[in-house]
Amino acid sequence: MAHDDLTTVLREAPRNCWLALNEKETEVVGRGETMTEAVEEAKKNGVQDPIVIWAPKSWSPAVY
């Protein structure tokens, strides 16, 4: 998968929530206030093992 593809997906995704992505990281298949809600929505949308990430209010670089 190209880096630009994921960047586009995340740029257009809802913010300040958990996101569930399909296995190829090309589509948001669920969202929720909790990880569980995002995974449940993904499963309803046919994705049994989604990739789950937190979508902050704004995307910015961070050093940990």
N, C-alpha and C positions, 0 to 999 in steps of 0.2 A: 504494500500500500504506500502511496506517495504521501509525504508529510503534508503537502498542500490539501489533500483530500480531508484529512482529519481536522486541519485548521478550518476549512470551510464548514464542516459539520458542526464544530464547536462554536464557531462565530455566529451561526444561525440558531443555535440551541437556546432553550430557556436558561435563565440564570438563577442563582441562589437556591439550587435544589440538587438532588441526586439525579444523575442521568444514567440510563442503561443503554449501552450501544450494542449493535449486532456484532457477531464474531469478527467481521471484516473491518469494524470500526468505520463504517460508511454511512450509518444511519442511527438516529436516536429512536429506540424502540420502546422506551419507557421513561417516566420521570416521576419524582415524588419528593415529599418532604423528608422521607426516610429512605434508607437503602431498600428496605423490605417493600415499600410501595413501588419503587422503581422496578425492582425485580418482578414483582407480581404483574405489573403492567406489561413488562417485556414478555413474560410467559403467556399472557393473554394474546399478545401480538405474534406468538409463534416462536419466540427465541427462548430456549430453555436454559442457556448458560451465558447470560449477557456479561459484558464488561461494564462495571459500575464505577463511575467517577463523581466527584463533587464538582459542581459548576459554580464558581464564586460569582459575586456581583460583577466583577470585572476581571479579565484575564490580564495578569501582569507577571513579569519575571520575578522569581524569588530565589534566594540562596538560603539553603538550610544548613 
